Structures are given as C-alpha cells and as structure tokens.
Amino acid sequence: QVQLVESGGDLVQPGGSLTLSCAASGSIFSVMGWYRQAPGKQRELVATVTSGGSTNYADFVKGRFTISRDNAKNTVVLQMNSLEPADTAVYYCNAQAQIRLVVYEYWGQGTQVTVSS
C-alpha cells in the first residue's frame, strides 16, 4: 500500500522560509514532487524531481524554492525561501510509479502553508 506523509506546513511571515518534507512508502517512485492549491484556484505544479535527480520548477518559484530527494529513504524535500503571500496554499506531495507500461500517481493529504504578517 502506497503512503505519502507530508510535514512542515506552517504560518510564516513574508520573506521567511519553510521546509516541507514528504516520506513515501510502498513502491519505487520514478518522479516525486510538490503541487499546491490555493482557495478558489486549480492545483498547480510547484516542482518535481526524478529518481536520477533531474528537476523541474514552475516559473513562479524559480530561484526561491529548491526540491531534493533521497532515493534510499524515499523522501522528497521542498525548501522554500523568500516566501510571499501568493505562496499561501495547501501543498501536496505527489509521487509517480511506473509498473510495466502503466504509470500510477499518488497524492499525500496536503499540508497548509500560510504566508502572512
């Protein structure tokens, strides 16, 4: 059974930093990443990282956020710096596992990030 457990969401002031962690279990994941969903908006990509270490970032976080993963521990970390009120959202961990020719996608329960003074 696949499980994704997120941690690290919190209330932080503008300009502050926060680290989100996701511990995955139950499979080998080719891609892991973070998405976010603000109230009234669609879920959007934040960043992803492959098992080989290739990363992909949304334009709005480039230079501020860094994604990394530990394949041995099946964890993915999102380091967020220079946070802005627009970053306020529920952040979801995402993991993809390919079994034969089928890609399975899994989601965590979400962790709230609020950027406010």
N, C-alpha and C positions, 0 to 999 in steps of 0.2 A: 504494500500500500504506500503510495507516494504521499509525503507530507512536506509542506513548506511552512516554516515557522519564522515569522518576522519579529524583529525587535528594534527599538531605538527611536521610534517616533516620540515627539515631544513638542512643547511650546518653546520657541526660541525668538529672540529679538532680531529685527532686520540687521543684516551684516554678520550674523552669527553662523555657527557651524553645527552640523549634526551628522552622526554616523548611523546608517541603517544597516542591519545585518539580517541575513536570511540563511537558515540552516535547512537543507533539503535532505530527504532520505527516501529510499525505496526504489531508486533507479539510477542510471548513469545519464547525465544530462549534457546534451551537446551545446545547448545555449542556456544561459541564465541571465536574468536581467530584472529591471525595475520599470514599472509603469506607474502612472498616477492619474487620479481622477478628482478634479475639483467639483464643488457643488454646481450642478446645472450644466456640467461640461462632459464631453466624452472622455473615456480613458485614453491616455496618450503615452507613447513610448518616452522613457527617460534615457535609459542606457541599457545596452546588452553587452555580454562578453561570452565568447565561445570557449570551449574547452582548450583550445590552442592559444587563447589569450587575445584574440582579436576583439577590439571594442568598437562600439557604435554609440554615438551620442545624439540626442536631439539638439538642434541648433541652440535652443534657449538655455542649455546647461553647459555648453562647451566652455571650458576654462574655469568653471566653478565646481563642477561635480567630477568625481573620479570613481569608476567602477573597477572592482577587482574580485578575483575568485580564488579559492583554494580547492583544487580538484580533489585532493586527498580527503579533505574534510567535507566536501560538497557544500561549501558556503560561498555566498556572494555578499560583498560589502559595497555600499554606496556612501562615499564620503562627500558631504555637501558643504560647500563653503560659500560665503557671500550670499547668504540666503535673503530672498526678497519676499514681500507679502504675496506676490504672484505664485510663489512656490507652495503656498498653502494647499494641501490636498491630502487625500488618502493615498499612500504609496503601497503598491502591490508587488510582491516578488513573483517572478514568472520563471518557469523552467520548461524546457522542451527536451523530450527524449524520443529518439528515433529507434523504433523496433522494426527490423526489416525495412519495409518501404513506407511505414506509417509513422507520422510524427504526432506524438501526444503532447498536449500542452497542459500545464498545471499552474494553479494560482494559489498564493497564500491568502490569508484572511484580511490582510491590509493593516497598515499602521498609520495613525494620524500624525501629520506634520503641520504645525500651525506656526506661521511666521507673523509676529505681531508685537508692537511695542505696548 
